[in-house]
Amino acid sequence: MAAAEEGAVIACHTKQEFDTHMANGKETGKLVIIDFTASWCGPCRVIAPVFAEYAKKFPGAIFLKVDVDELKDVAEAYNVEAMPTFLFIKDGAKVDTVVGGRKDDIHTKIVALMGSASA
């Protein structure tokens, strides 16, 4: 992963980009947090700067952003039905989910899952 992408939210515009970042997360053993969002979703716009802040605060994790209208197949693969939905992926498997812009819940899960990360 390029250093420029650490500490930043990476927007995935193609399934290939998404798959590349997911494979990277699995390969490196990093926690991957995916923000499933939509341009028309008000709560998504509210939580976006908070998610970006968390990306800066936790550079050891990979933060991805997926627009459900742009990457419908990815959203469907993870059964995403509401926006925003945050998925926490470890070793290629979904380990947790937060539905809605509940920033405290998101933060708590990042801390818990990063704490159990093997360095």
CYANA upper distance limits for C-alpha pairs under 8 A (distance plus 0.5 A):
  1 MET  CA      5 GLU  CA      7.41
  1 MET  CA      6 GLU  CA      8.25
  1 MET  CA     24 ASN  CA      7.81
  2 ALA  CA      6 GLU  CA      7.64
  4 ALA  CA      8 ALA  CA      8.12
  5 GLU  CA      9 VAL  CA      7.89
  5 GLU  CA     10 ILE  CA      7.30
  6 GLU  CA     55 ALA  CA      8.22
  6 GLU  CA     56 LYS  CA      8.27
  6 GLU  CA     59 PRO  CA      5.86
  6 GLU  CA     60 GLY  CA      8.04
  6 GLU  CA     62 ILE  CA      7.80
  7 GLY  CA     55 ALA  CA      5.23
  7 GLY  CA     56 LYS  CA      4.57
  7 GLY  CA     57 LYS  CA      7.52
  7 GLY  CA     58 PHE  CA      7.22
  7 GLY  CA     59 PRO  CA      4.98
  7 GLY  CA     60 GLY  CA      8.48
  8 ALA  CA     52 ALA  CA      6.86
  8 ALA  CA     55 ALA  CA      5.76
  8 ALA  CA     56 LYS  CA      6.61
  8 ALA  CA     59 PRO  CA      8.32
  8 ALA  CA     63 PHE  CA      7.44
  9 VAL  CA     51 PHE  CA      8.12
  9 VAL  CA     52 ALA  CA      6.29
  9 VAL  CA     55 ALA  CA      6.58
  9 VAL  CA     62 ILE  CA      8.20
  9 VAL  CA     63 PHE  CA      5.44
  9 VAL  CA     64 LEU  CA      6.07
  9 VAL  CA     65 LYS  CA      7.08
 10 ILE  CA     63 PHE  CA      6.65
 10 ILE  CA     64 LEU  CA      5.31
 10 ILE  CA     65 LYS  CA      6.47
 11 ALA  CA     64 LEU  CA      6.34
 11 ALA  CA     65 LYS  CA      5.12
 11 ALA  CA     66 VAL  CA      6.75
 12 CYS  CA     17 GLU  CA      6.19
 12 CYS  CA     18 PHE  CA      5.93
 12 CYS  CA     64 LEU  CA      7.31
 12 CYS  CA     65 LYS  CA      6.58
 12 CYS  CA     66 VAL  CA      6.15
 12 CYS  CA     67 ASP  CA      8.41
 13 HIS  CA     17 GLU  CA      7.29
 13 HIS  CA     18 PHE  CA      8.10
 13 HIS  CA     66 VAL  CA      7.77
 13 HIS  CA     67 ASP  CA      8.28
 13 HIS  CA     70 GLU  CA      7.34
 13 HIS  CA     71 LEU  CA      7.63
 14 THR  CA     18 PHE  CA      6.89
 14 THR  CA     70 GLU  CA      8.41
 14 THR  CA     71 LEU  CA      7.26
 15 LYS  CA     19 ASP  CA      6.51
 15 LYS  CA     71 LEU  CA      7.22
 15 LYS  CA     74 VAL  CA      7.47
 16 GLN  CA     20 THR  CA      6.60
 17 GLU  CA     21 HIS  CA      6.88
 18 PHE  CA     22 MET  CA      6.67
 19 ASP  CA     23 ALA  CA      6.51
 20 THR  CA     24 ASN  CA      6.67
 21 HIS  CA     25 GLY  CA      6.68
 22 MET  CA     26 LYS  CA      6.82
 22 MET  CA     32 VAL  CA      7.80
 22 MET  CA     92 GLY  CA      7.55
 23 ALA  CA     27 GLU  CA      6.51
 23 ALA  CA     92 GLY  CA      8.05
 24 ASN  CA     28 THR  CA      6.52
 25 GLY  CA     29 GLY  CA      6.23
 25 GLY  CA     30 LYS  CA      5.48
 25 GLY  CA     31 LEU  CA      7.08
 25 GLY  CA     32 VAL  CA      6.61
 25 GLY  CA     62 ILE  CA      7.39
 25 GLY  CA     90 LYS  CA      8.19
 25 GLY  CA     91 ASP  CA      7.66
 25 GLY  CA     92 GLY  CA      7.96
 26 LYS  CA     30 LYS  CA      7.17
 26 LYS  CA     90 LYS  CA      7.45
 26 LYS  CA     91 ASP  CA      5.10
 26 LYS  CA     92 GLY  CA      5.79
 27 GLU  CA     91 ASP  CA      8.23
 29 GLY  CA     90 LYS  CA      7.49
 29 GLY  CA     91 ASP  CA      6.38
 29 GLY  CA    117 ALA  CA      8.28
 29 GLY  CA    118 SER  CA      8.16
 30 LYS  CA     60 GLY  CA      7.23
 30 LYS  CA     61 ALA  CA      6.01
 30 LYS  CA     62 ILE  CA      7.28
 30 LYS  CA     90 LYS  CA      7.33
 30 LYS  CA     91 ASP  CA      8.09
 30 LYS  CA    117 ALA  CA      7.92
 31 LEU  CA     60 GLY  CA      8.16
 31 LEU  CA     61 ALA  CA      5.43
 31 LEU  CA     62 ILE  CA      6.71
 31 LEU  CA     88 PHE  CA      7.44
 31 LEU  CA     89 ILE  CA      6.41
 31 LEU  CA     90 LYS  CA      5.66
 31 LEU  CA     91 ASP  CA      8.24
 31 LEU  CA    113 LEU  CA      7.80
 31 LEU  CA    114 MET  CA      7.35
 31 LEU  CA    117 ALA  CA      8.13
 32 VAL  CA     61 ALA  CA      6.37
 32 VAL  CA     62 ILE  CA      5.16
 32 VAL  CA     63 PHE  CA      6.47
 32 VAL  CA     64 LEU  CA      7.81
 32 VAL  CA     87 LEU  CA      8.48
 32 VAL  CA     88 PHE  CA      6.30
 32 VAL  CA     89 ILE  CA      5.44
 32 VAL  CA     90 LYS  CA      6.97
 33 ILE  CA     61 ALA  CA      7.89
 33 ILE  CA     62 ILE  CA      6.68
 33 ILE  CA     63 PHE  CA      5.46
 33 ILE  CA     64 LEU  CA      6.62
 33 ILE  CA     86 PHE  CA      7.10
 33 ILE  CA     87 LEU  CA      6.09
 33 ILE  CA     88 PHE  CA      5.17
 33 ILE  CA     89 ILE  CA      6.77
 34 ILE  CA     63 PHE  CA      6.52
 34 ILE  CA     64 LEU  CA      5.17
 34 ILE  CA     65 LYS  CA      6.17
 34 ILE  CA     66 VAL  CA      7.51
 34 ILE  CA     85 THR  CA      8.45
 34 ILE  CA     86 PHE  CA      5.92
 34 ILE  CA     87 LEU  CA      5.61
 34 ILE  CA     88 PHE  CA      7.11
 34 ILE  CA     89 ILE  CA      8.46
 35 ASP  CA     63 PHE  CA      8.17
 35 ASP  CA     64 LEU  CA      6.61
 35 ASP  CA     65 LYS  CA      5.21
 35 ASP  CA     66 VAL  CA      6.58
 35 ASP  CA     84 PRO  CA      7.14
 35 ASP  CA     85 THR  CA      6.48
 35 ASP  CA     86 PHE  CA      5.21
 35 ASP  CA     87 LEU  CA      7.31
 36 PHE  CA     65 LYS  CA      6.61
 36 PHE  CA     66 VAL  CA      5.41
 36 PHE  CA     67 ASP  CA      6.46
 36 PHE  CA     68 VAL  CA      6.68
 36 PHE  CA     75 ALA  CA      7.75
 36 PHE  CA     80 VAL  CA      8.05
 36 PHE  CA     83 MET  CA      6.87
 36 PHE  CA     84 PRO  CA      6.01
 36 PHE  CA     85 THR  CA      5.65
 36 PHE  CA     86 PHE  CA      6.70
 36 PHE  CA     87 LEU  CA      8.49
 37 THR  CA     41 CYS  CA      7.68
 37 THR  CA     44 CYS  CA      6.30
 37 THR  CA     65 LYS  CA      7.56
 37 THR  CA     66 VAL  CA      6.54
 37 THR  CA     67 ASP  CA      5.42
 37 THR  CA     68 VAL  CA      6.50
 37 THR  CA     83 MET  CA      6.05
 37 THR  CA     84 PRO  CA      5.56
 37 THR  CA     85 THR  CA      7.60
 38 ALA  CA     44 CYS  CA      7.31
 38 ALA  CA     67 ASP  CA      5.61
 38 ALA  CA     68 VAL  CA      6.35
 38 ALA  CA     69 ASP  CA      7.13
 38 ALA  CA     83 MET  CA      7.40
 38 ALA  CA     84 PRO  CA      8.12
 39 SER  CA     44 CYS  CA      8.28
 39 SER  CA     45 ARG  CA      8.21
 39 SER  CA     67 ASP  CA      7.85
 41 CYS  CA     45 ARG  CA      7.19
 41 CYS  CA     83 MET  CA      7.39
 41 CYS  CA     84 PRO  CA      8.26
 42 GLY  CA     46 VAL  CA      7.04
 43 PRO  CA     47 ILE  CA      6.77
 43 PRO  CA     83 MET  CA      8.27
 43 PRO  CA     84 PRO  CA      7.48
 43 PRO  CA    100 GLY  CA      7.93
 43 PRO  CA    101 GLY  CA      6.63
 44 CYS  CA     48 ALA  CA      6.53
 44 CYS  CA     83 MET  CA      7.22
 44 CYS  CA     84 PRO  CA      5.87
 44 CYS  CA    101 GLY  CA      7.35
 45 ARG  CA     49 PRO  CA      8.22
 46 VAL  CA     50 VAL  CA      8.29
 46 VAL  CA    101 GLY  CA      8.16
 47 ILE  CA     51 PHE  CA      6.65
 47 ILE  CA    101 GLY  CA      6.08
 47 ILE  CA    103 LYS  CA      7.67
 48 ALA  CA     52 ALA  CA      6.73
 49 PRO  CA     53 GLU  CA      6.66
 50 VAL  CA     54 TYR  CA      6.81
 50 VAL  CA    103 LYS  CA      7.70
 51 PHE  CA     55 ALA  CA      6.80
 52 ALA  CA     56 LYS  CA      7.05
 53 GLU  CA     57 LYS  CA      6.75
 54 TYR  CA     58 PHE  CA      6.40
 54 TYR  CA    107 HIS  CA      8.05
 55 ALA  CA     59 PRO  CA      6.49
 55 ALA  CA     61 ALA  CA      7.93
 55 ALA  CA     62 ILE  CA      8.08
 55 ALA  CA     63 PHE  CA      6.59
 60 GLY  CA    114 MET  CA      8.49
 61 ALA  CA    114 MET  CA      8.16
 66 VAL  CA     70 GLU  CA      8.12
 66 VAL  CA     71 LEU  CA      7.27
 66 VAL  CA     75 ALA  CA      8.46
 67 ASP  CA     71 LEU  CA      6.60
 68 VAL  CA     72 LYS  CA      5.67
 68 VAL  CA     74 VAL  CA      8.17
 68 VAL  CA     75 ALA  CA      6.18
 71 LEU  CA     75 ALA  CA      7.00
 72 LYS  CA     76 GLU  CA      6.54
 73 ASP  CA     77 ALA  CA      6.51
 74 VAL  CA     78 TYR  CA      7.03
 75 ALA  CA     79 ASN  CA      6.64
 75 ALA  CA     80 VAL  CA      5.71
 76 GLU  CA     80 VAL  CA      6.53
 80 VAL  CA     85 THR  CA      7.31
 82 ALA  CA     99 VAL  CA      7.42
 82 ALA  CA    100 GLY  CA      8.09
 83 MET  CA     99 VAL  CA      7.57
 83 MET  CA    100 GLY  CA      6.86
 84 PRO  CA     99 VAL  CA      6.67
 84 PRO  CA    100 GLY  CA      5.58
 84 PRO  CA    101 GLY  CA      6.73
 85 THR  CA     97 THR  CA      7.63
 85 THR  CA     98 VAL  CA      6.37
 85 THR  CA     99 VAL  CA      4.93
 85 THR  CA    100 GLY  CA      6.40
 85 THR  CA    101 GLY  CA      8.36
 86 PHE  CA     97 THR  CA      6.11
 86 PHE  CA     98 VAL  CA      5.56
 86 PHE  CA     99 VAL  CA      6.74
 86 PHE  CA    100 GLY  CA      8.37
 86 PHE  CA    106 ILE  CA      8.18
 87 LEU  CA     94 LYS  CA      7.29
 87 LEU  CA     95 VAL  CA      8.33
 87 LEU  CA     96 ASP  CA      6.55
 87 LEU  CA     97 THR  CA      5.14
 87 LEU  CA     98 VAL  CA      7.13
 88 PHE  CA     94 LYS  CA      6.31
 88 PHE  CA     95 VAL  CA      6.18
 88 PHE  CA     96 ASP  CA      5.54
 88 PHE  CA     97 THR  CA      6.57
 89 ILE  CA     93 ALA  CA      5.80
 89 ILE  CA     94 LYS  CA      4.94
 89 ILE  CA     95 VAL  CA      6.13
 89 ILE  CA     96 ASP  CA      7.75
 90 LYS  CA     94 LYS  CA      6.93
 90 LYS  CA     95 VAL  CA      6.86
 96 ASP  CA    109 LYS  CA      8.33
 98 VAL  CA    102 ARG  CA      7.87
 98 VAL  CA    105 ASP  CA      7.60
 98 VAL  CA    106 ILE  CA      7.06
102 ARG  CA    106 ILE  CA      6.82
103 LYS  CA    107 HIS  CA      6.57
104 ASP  CA    108 THR  CA      6.58
105 ASP  CA    109 LYS  CA      6.71
106 ILE  CA    110 ILE  CA      6.73
107 HIS  CA    111 VAL  CA      6.75
108 THR  CA    112 ALA  CA      6.63
109 LYS  CA    113 LEU  CA      6.42
110 ILE  CA    114 MET  CA      6.29
111 VAL  CA    115 GLY  CA      6.38
112 ALA  CA    116 SER  CA      7.11
113 LEU  CA    117 ALA  CA      6.94
